[in-house]
Amino acid sequence: MIDKICIVGLGYVGLPLAHAFAEKYSVVGFDINKARIKELNSGFDRTLELTEEQLNDIKDNITYSSDIKDIETANIYIITVPTPIDSTNLPDLTPLIKSSETIGKVLKKDDIVIYESTVYPGVTEEVCVPILEEISGLKFNQDFYAGYSPERINPGDKKHTVKKILKVTSGSTPQSAIKIDNLYKSIITAGTHLASSIKVAEASKVIENTQRDVNIALINELALIFDTMNIDTNEVIEAAGTKWNFIKLTPGLVGGHCIGVDPYYLTYKAETLGYTPNLILGARQINNGMGKYITETTIKTMIANDKKIKDSNVLVLGVTFKEDCPDMRNTKVVDIIEELKTYGCNVDVYDPWVNPEEVVDYNHGIIDNPFQNDKKYDAIVVAVAHKEFKELKEDDYKKISNGEPILIDIKGIVEKPNWRL
């Protein structure tokens, strides 16, 4: 049988994966967002992961649809939907559950369902598979099979693209595991790693970003300590980084769809089993508190420079969770913006990578290029290291400042800031 692949969820993960598979297979991309489907059919990707040329290159091998009838003929379903957390930092499996319900309606004998969404160990077999069984009426590992291959997409990264990142794979039976591994091997030039079980693959993904979160939390805590000592953290890191085994990270905000979210999936599962993961939760607390600390330092710096606070004008440069990328998921820059408002500051936000009309979670205060207007600011917070901001000079800041510029540099890209994280 010639494989026909259905990719469910066409965001930052699903679309590049669909593109990679469409170079060799017949692919249908499925998404419930009809506007997204319309854009892709017109050759436009709002995530900027793929260019119009890349979309056109595969148009003969892929169709985009939000109609379940168009995915009935697929025999391999790959689910790449988000796995967010709710307002209490608990896993929200709703997109995963809904996607499983959809696939259950079209599942046929010998089909394979592969999950790529980040989860805690056990979700695929204990949450998703029972839904597939119930709705399809088929028997797991007799009539259909499952697999887990965690996504490793880095939004905005044009170097480490999907085919160049080694892929962990797994399957619910030895035979399905080999088939799934071979499927990914056919498109991943970096190779694959076949895990012994689905739970091992699930666990491997969730600890990747948990490890990074803990390491960044350490650097952030060190930055807070060194700040009280009037020591430049970046200079300390440069010095320490001369040792071959020092992990060189920089302090900052920890947002996005992975690092700021995934640890909560692991801590949730651990606590349901009676174990309290103090180190991981402590790291989350430190990283979640950085926005408040940066805001408080901004206010103190303004006061020290005889700037008014109430009704002051503050400009925040950048609102995405990382540089040179339009992705605003779980951005912690919003924490700074909202915290500044509690002090009575008037906050403007400028981000050349964000179209205010396309922002769902936050769009209040996003303005056009302030360097082309006459408004003056009492303080400027450089929150994201977009390439456009790296090109700014001292005179650019002076032009839009009310008196001498008050510059708060979170990303280490300003030559002479008043304060640097």
C-alpha positions in Angstrom: 0.0 0.0 0.0 1.2 3.5 -0.9 1.0 5.6 2.2 -1.2 8.7 2.2 -0.5 10.9 5.1 -2.8 13.3 7.0 -1.2 16.0 9.1 -3.7 17.3 11.7 -2.9 20.8 12.9 -1.1 23.2 10.5 0.7 25.5 12.8 4.5 26.0 13.4 4.9 22.2 13.7 2.4 20.7 11.4 3.0 22.8 8.3 6.8 22.3 8.0 6.2 18.5 8.6 3.5 18.4 6.0 5.9 20.2 3.6 8.7 17.6 4.3 6.4 14.6 3.7 4.8 16.2 0.6 8.2 16.0 -1.1 7.8 12.2 -1.2 4.2 11.3 -0.3 0.6 12.3 -1.0 -0.4 14.5 1.9 -3.6 16.1 3.2 -3.2 18.9 5.7 -6.2 19.2 8.1 -7.0 22.2 10.3 -10.2 23.4 11.9 -9.2 27.0 11.2 -10.9 27.7 7.9 -9.1 31.0 7.5 -5.8 29.2 7.9 -6.8 26.7 5.1 -7.8 29.6 2.8 -4.4 31.3 3.3 -2.4 28.2 2.7 -4.4 27.5 -0.5 -3.5 31.0 -1.6 0.2 30.3 -0.9 0.6 32.4 2.3 1.9 31.1 5.7 1.3 33.6 8.5 3.8 31.8 10.7 6.5 32.6 8.2 7.9 29.1 8.6 7.4 28.5 4.8 7.8 30.9 1.9 5.3 31.2 -0.9 7.9 29.5 -3.1 8.2 26.5 -0.7 4.4 26.2 -0.6 4.2 26.2 -4.4 6.9 23.6 -4.6 4.7 21.0 -3.0 1.3 22.1 -4.2 0.8 19.1 -6.5 1.3 16.6 -3.6 -0.7 18.3 -0.8 -4.2 19.5 -0.3 -5.4 21.6 2.6 -8.8 21.1 4.1 -11.0 21.5 7.2 -13.5 19.0 5.8 -13.3 15.6 7.5 -14.4 13.9 4.3 -11.0 14.9 2.7 -9.0 12.8 5.2 -11.0 9.6 5.0 -8.6 8.0 2.4 -5.4 8.5 4.5 -3.8 5.5 6.3 -1.3 7.4 8.5 -2.5 10.2 10.7 0.0 12.5 12.4 -1.4 14.8 15.1 0.5 18.0 15.7 -2.0 20.1 17.7 -1.0 22.4 20.7 -0.9 21.1 24.2 -1.3 24.2 26.3 -1.8 24.7 30.1 -4.8 26.3 31.7 -5.0 29.3 34.0 -3.9 27.1 37.0 -0.9 25.7 35.1 -2.6 22.3 34.6 -2.4 20.4 31.3 -5.1 21.2 28.8 -5.6 18.2 26.6 -8.7 19.6 24.9 -7.0 20.0 21.4 -5.5 16.5 21.6 -8.9 15.0 22.7 -10.8 16.8 20.0 -8.3 15.7 17.3 -8.5 12.1 18.5 -12.3 12.2 18.3 -12.0 13.5 14.7 -9.6 10.8 13.6 -11.7 8.1 15.4 -14.5 9.0 12.9 -12.4 8.1 9.9 -10.1 5.4 11.4 -9.8 2.2 9.3 -8.3 -1.2 9.8 -4.4 -1.2 9.7 -4.3 2.6 10.0 -1.6 4.2 12.2 -2.1 7.3 14.4 1.1 9.1 15.4 1.1 11.9 18.0 3.8 14.6 18.0 2.3 17.0 20.6 4.2 17.3 23.9 2.5 15.4 26.7 3.4 13.6 30.0 4.2 9.9 29.8 1.0 7.8 29.3 -1.2 10.3 27.4 -1.0 8.6 24.1 -2.0 5.1 25.3 -4.1 6.1 28.3 -6.0 9.2 27.0 -5.9 9.2 23.2 -6.1 5.5 22.3 -9.3 4.8 24.3 -11.0 7.7 22.4 -9.8 6.2 19.0 -11.2 2.8 20.1 -14.5 4.1 21.3 -15.4 6.2 18.3 -14.0 3.9 15.6 -15.1 0.6 17.1 -11.7 -0.8 16.3 -9.4 -2.7 18.6 -6.0 -1.2 19.5 -3.0 -3.2 18.3 -5.3 -5.5 16.4 -7.1 -3.3 14.0 -5.1 -0.1 14.3 -1.8 1.1 15.7 -0.3 4.2 17.4 3.0 5.9 17.7 4.6 8.9 19.3 7.4 11.0 17.7 7.9 14.3 19.6 8.2 17.5 17.6 11.4 19.4 17.8 10.6 22.4 15.7 12.3 25.7 16.7 10.0 28.5 15.4 11.8 31.0 13.3 15.0 28.9 13.0 15.9 28.6 9.3 19.0 26.5 10.1 17.6 23.7 12.3 14.6 22.8 10.1 12.5 19.7 10.5 14.6 17.5 8.2 17.8 18.5 9.9 16.7 17.6 13.5 17.2 14.0 14.6 13.8 12.5 15.3 12.8 10.2 18.2 10.2 7.6 17.1 8.2 4.9 18.8 5.3 2.5 18.1 2.7 0.5 20.0 4.0 -2.8 18.6 7.5 -3.8 17.4 6.2 -4.0 13.8 4.4 -0.6 13.9 7.5 1.0 15.6 9.7 -0.1 12.7 7.2 1.1 10.1 6.9 4.5 11.9 10.7 4.8 12.2 11.2 4.0 8.5 8.5 6.6 7.6 10.4 9.3 9.4 13.8 8.1 8.2 12.5 8.6 4.6 12.3 12.4 5.2 14.6 13.2 8.1 18.2 13.6 6.8 19.5 13.9 10.4 18.3 10.4 11.2 16.1 8.8 13.8 16.2 7.3 17.3 13.8 4.4 17.8 12.7 4.4 21.5 11.7 1.2 23.2 8.2 2.4 24.0 5.8 5.2 23.5 6.1 6.2 27.1 9.9 6.5 26.8 9.5 8.7 23.8 6.9 10.9 25.6 9.2 11.2 28.6 12.2 12.1 26.4 10.3 15.1 25.0 9.0 16.5 28.2 12.4 16.5 29.9 14.1 18.2 27.0 12.5 21.5 27.8 12.3 20.9 31.5 16.1 20.6 31.6 16.4 23.8 29.7 13.9 25.6 31.9 15.8 24.6 35.0 19.1 25.7 33.6 17.8 29.1 32.5 16.2 29.5 36.0 19.7 29.0 37.5 21.1 31.7 35.3 18.1 34.0 36.0 18.6 33.5 39.8 22.3 34.2 39.4 21.4 37.4 37.4 19.2 38.5 40.3 22.0 37.9 42.8 24.6 39.7 40.7 22.3 42.6 40.1 22.2 43.2 43.8 26.0 43.2 43.8 26.3 45.6 40.9 28.1 42.9 38.8 27.4 42.5 35.1 26.0 39.0 34.7 26.9 38.8 31.0 30.6 39.5 31.9 30.4 36.8 34.5 29.0 34.3 32.0 31.7 35.2 29.5 34.4 34.5 32.1 32.8 31.3 33.3 32.2 30.2 29.7 36.0 29.8 29.2 35.7 26.5 31.0 35.1 23.7 28.6 32.1 22.1 30.4 30.3 25.3 31.5 26.8 25.5 30.0 26.6 28.9 28.5 23.1 30.4 28.8 22.0 34.0 29.3 19.3 35.3 31.6 15.9 36.4 30.2 12.2 35.8 29.9 11.1 32.2 29.4 8.0 32.1 27.2 6.8 30.3 24.1 4.9 27.1 23.5 7.5 24.7 25.0 9.9 25.7 27.7 7.4 27.7 29.7 4.7 25.1 29.4 6.1 21.5 29.1 7.5 21.3 32.7 3.9 21.6 34.0 3.0 18.5 32.2 5.7 16.6 34.0 5.0 18.1 37.4 1.3 17.4 37.0 1.9 13.7 36.4 4.5 13.5 39.2 2.1 15.1 41.7 -0.7 12.7 40.7 1.7 9.9 41.7 2.5 11.5 45.0 5.8 13.1 44.2 6.5 16.8 44.6 9.1 17.9 42.0 10.5 20.9 44.0 13.4 21.7 41.7 11.2 21.9 38.6 8.5 23.9 40.3 11.1 26.2 41.8 12.6 26.9 38.4 9.1 27.7 37.0 8.6 30.1 39.9 11.9 31.9 39.2 11.3 32.2 35.5 7.7 33.3 35.8 8.8 36.1 38.2 11.3 37.7 35.8 8.8 40.0 34.2 7.8 41.5 37.6 11.5 41.9 38.6 12.3 43.7 35.3 9.4 46.0 35.7 10.3 46.9 39.3 13.9 47.6 38.1 12.6 49.8 35.3 10.5 51.9 37.7 13.5 52.2 40.1 15.7 53.3 37.2 13.2 55.9 36.2 12.9 57.3 39.7 16.7 57.4 40.0 16.8 59.5 36.9 14.0 61.9 38.1 11.4 60.6 35.7 7.8 60.7 36.7 6.0 57.3 37.0 2.3 58.0 36.9 1.2 58.9 33.3 4.7 58.4 32.0 5.1 57.1 28.5 7.0 53.8 28.2 7.9 52.1 25.0 8.4 48.3 24.9 10.3 47.1 21.8 9.2 43.6 20.9 6.4 41.4 22.2 7.0 38.0 20.6 8.4 35.2 22.7 11.7 35.1 20.7 13.6 37.1 18.1 12.9 37.3 14.4 9.7 35.3 14.7 6.0 36.4 14.8 5.1 33.7 17.5 3.4 35.3 20.5 2.4 32.1 22.3 2.9 32.4 26.1 5.1 35.5 25.6 6.3 36.9 28.9 6.8 40.4 27.6 3.1 40.8 28.3 3.9 40.4 32.0 6.1 43.5 31.8 3.5 45.4 29.9 0.7 44.6 32.3 2.9 45.2 35.4 4.0 48.7 34.0 0.3 49.6 33.7 -0.2 48.9 37.4 2.2 51.8 38.1 0.1 54.1 36.0 2.4 54.1 33.0 1.1 54.6 29.5 2.6 51.7 27.5 3.2 51.5 23.8 4.4 48.3 22.1 6.2 48.1 18.8 7.1 44.9 17.1 7.8 44.8 13.4 7.2 41.1 13.3 3.6 41.3 14.6 0.5 42.3 12.6 -2.0 43.6 15.2 -4.9 42.3 13.2 -3.5 38.7 13.5 -2.8 38.8 17.2 -5.4 36.8 19.1 -4.2 36.9 22.7 -2.9 40.4 23.0 -3.1 43.5 20.7 -3.7 46.5 23.0 -1.1 49.2 22.7 0.7 47.8 19.6 1.7 50.8 17.5 3.3 51.6 14.2 7.0 52.4 14.0 7.7 54.9 16.8 11.0 56.0 15.2 9.0 57.6 12.4 6.7 59.6 14.8 7.1 62.5 17.1 6.0 61.0 20.4 8.5 61.1 23.2 9.1 58.3 25.8 10.3 58.5 29.4 11.7 55.0 29.2 12.3 52.3 26.6 12.4 48.6 27.4 14.2 46.5 24.7 12.5 43.2 25.3 13.2 41.1 22.1 16.4 40.9 20.1 14.8 41.3 16.7 17.3 42.1 13.9 15.6 45.5 13.4 16.4 46.4 17.0 20.0 45.3 16.8 20.5 47.9 14.1 19.3 50.8 16.4 21.9 53.4 17.4 22.1 55.8 20.3 20.8 58.6 18.2 17.7 56.6 17.4 16.8 56.3 21.0 17.6 59.9 21.7 15.2 61.0 18.9 12.2 59.4 20.7 13.2 60.0 24.3 11.9 62.7 26.7 15.3 64.1 27.7 18.2 61.6 28.1 17.1 58.1 27.1 16.3 55.6 29.9 17.1 52.3 28.3 16.3 48.9 29.9 18.1 46.2 28.0 16.7 42.6 28.5 18.5 41.0 25.6 22.0 42.5 25.8 21.8 44.3 22.4 22.0 48.0 23.6 25.4 49.6 23.6 24.9 51.8 26.7 21.8 50.9 28.6 20.9 52.3 32.0 20.2 48.8 33.2 20.9 45.4 31.6 19.5 42.0 32.8 
